[in-house]
């Protein structure tokens, strides 16, 4: 039974791919089984639940697709991006390593014949799978539910003859990018800090006050790039510092590059990680 | 650096400090195949040494190699080593089968190989009937069994077991000891830490005695005992005329004490030169037609050596 060893020598990428898949599967399963998942589910399900109630109550007051689009953009930027995805990622990603240390189970991974970079990648992907499926689906569902009470005419105008499908997919893609960006950041926080909640609160403060910062500082944040991708721009009030949105050709690769850099930093830290639960 | 013999485990000048607290200090050790027991009181550094060996801890200085490999090559190193830690924790929500299968999946085996190895390990530790129960519902003994299964499932050549018999009933202890002995007989390294000295005595090919982060003795227990010149070796001779033996041995310079046993059917002799004593005993048997029932060293066991070296309070002498 030395097939993995032979595979390692002949085609290491093949083995690494199988190991990443195994870690991802294991993590996704553990995440679903954990209590933390309930909070994330509530955060993601909140808008879907409320908009479903609105559908059931038959709220048809607003029929203007432009107004509905702006209302959804407000919900998306103020709640889904800044709160739901942010805290969902805090709950899941900070615990990928920190939770294992607190539960004294990290040694099972570290005693497996797997590179620590692979463990980290698999864990990240497992968390990303859980969180992104939830938030992307919830975002797209919320967008569609926003227009349902206004009737078939509005739905047709928005989704058959209008930009609705493209917008829904764009919001879904932004939600995915948000999960990947915040996920990487909070995974690193979970490795670097014993109590990752403190840096998470600081990051929340930075991301929330972002719109009041000078243009250059605004660009040192995840939210700036995510907002730039939003199909419906929003005004942020008289105190906000107006900054030109960054082009999607920079925002998307920039977010992915930032994610990669943060994950690389996490991998470097992981290589020197020790299991000394007593000290934690 | 590679060890001279690729089948050894070598510690070279290895030290580990937790901040200013000493874990182990300047340990040089070469462990041969067979069962090696780490013996020492709590805080003596046994678990630290095992964690260093398995790469869970990084040494402050020095290095450790297992069969010429280090944890820096995890894909090969961790196929070689199986570690049953002292941590009694498991990922939540999993059954015993799920846990083993998920961990074996990390090795990169195919689904069929993973399934075969999982059941094989479950059978070895006697958990077949409980394999599909959640680990959270396992008893202490069952948790110990599944932990052992995680260590042996991938058939490692080096098995590191930190207090593996804790929480097991006497039947299970005997089963596990037999399993360790089988593995050692097949040429595996089995490294066990235990504070139950009579069990260590029963199973060990060699012992490593630790105190306050230092190795105070290592090797085969008889060898260690014979090197302790300051403690004369005690031998019980059971025979038909113990008083005669006592009288004869008193004349020898190397004998420091001879006393008739409580039942009057033997004599306990303490000597500084075991070889001389046996020669003398042979002479007595031949010349005086002594009937000898048995000759047994009484302090060549781990317990005695441990007490001489470390003392009952855990302080090295």
Boltz contact constraints between the chains, C-beta under 6 A:
constraints:
  - contact:
      token1: [A, 1]
      token2: [B, 113]
      max_distance: 6.0
  - contact:
      token1: [A, 4]
      token2: [B, 107]
      max_distance: 6.0
  - contact:
      token1: [A, 4]
      token2: [B, 108]
      max_distance: 6.0
  - contact:
      token1: [A, 8]
      token2: [B, 75]
      max_distance: 6.0
  - contact:
      token1: [A, 15]
      token2: [B, 108]
      max_distance: 6.0
  - contact:
      token1: [A, 18]
      token2: [B, 108]
      max_distance: 6.0
  - contact:
      token1: [A, 19]
      token2: [B, 108]
      max_distance: 6.0
  - contact:
      token1: [A, 22]
      token2: [B, 105]
      max_distance: 6.0
  - contact:
      token1: [A, 22]
      token2: [B, 106]
      max_distance: 6.0
  - contact:
      token1: [A, 26]
      token2: [B, 102]
      max_distance: 6.0
  - contact:
      token1: [A, 30]
      token2: [B, 91]
      max_distance: 6.0
  - contact:
      token1: [A, 33]
      token2: [B, 92]
      max_distance: 6.0
  - contact:
      token1: [A, 33]
      token2: [B, 93]
      max_distance: 6.0
  - contact:
      token1: [A, 103]
      token2: [B, 89]
      max_distance: 6.0
  - contact:
      token1: [A, 104]
      token2: [B, 87]
      max_distance: 6.0
  - contact:
      token1: [A, 104]
      token2: [B, 89]
      max_distance: 6.0
  - contact:
      token1: [A, 105]
      token2: [B, 89]
      max_distance: 6.0
  - contact:
      token1: [A, 105]
      token2: [B, 91]
      max_distance: 6.0
  - contact:
      token1: [A, 107]
      token2: [B, 56]
      max_distance: 6.0
  - contact:
      token1: [A, 107]
      token2: [B, 85]
      max_distance: 6.0
  - contact:
      token1: [A, 111]
      token2: [B, 78]
      max_distance: 6.0
  - contact:
      token1: [A, 111]
      token2: [B, 83]
      max_distance: 6.0
  - contact:
      token1: [A, 112]
      token2: [B, 78]
      max_distance: 6.0
  - contact:
      token1: [A, 112]
      token2: [B, 106]
      max_distance: 6.0
  - contact:
      token1: [A, 113]
      token2: [B, 74]
      max_distance: 6.0
  - contact:
      token1: [A, 113]
      token2: [B, 75]
      max_distance: 6.0
  - contact:
      token1: [A, 113]
      token2: [B, 78]
      max_distance: 6.0
  - contact:
      token1: [A, 113]
      token2: [B, 79]
      max_distance: 6.0
  - contact:
      token1: [A, 113]
      token2: [B, 107]
      max_distance: 6.0
  - contact:
      token1: [A, 114]
      token2: [B, 106]
      max_distance: 6.0
  - contact:
      token1: [A, 115]
      token2: [B, 74]
      max_distance: 6.0
  - contact:
      token1: [A, 274]
      token2: [B, 57]
      max_distance: 6.0
  - contact:
      token1: [A, 274]
      token2: [B, 58]
      max_distance: 6.0
  - contact:
      token1: [A, 275]
      token2: [B, 56]
      max_distance: 6.0
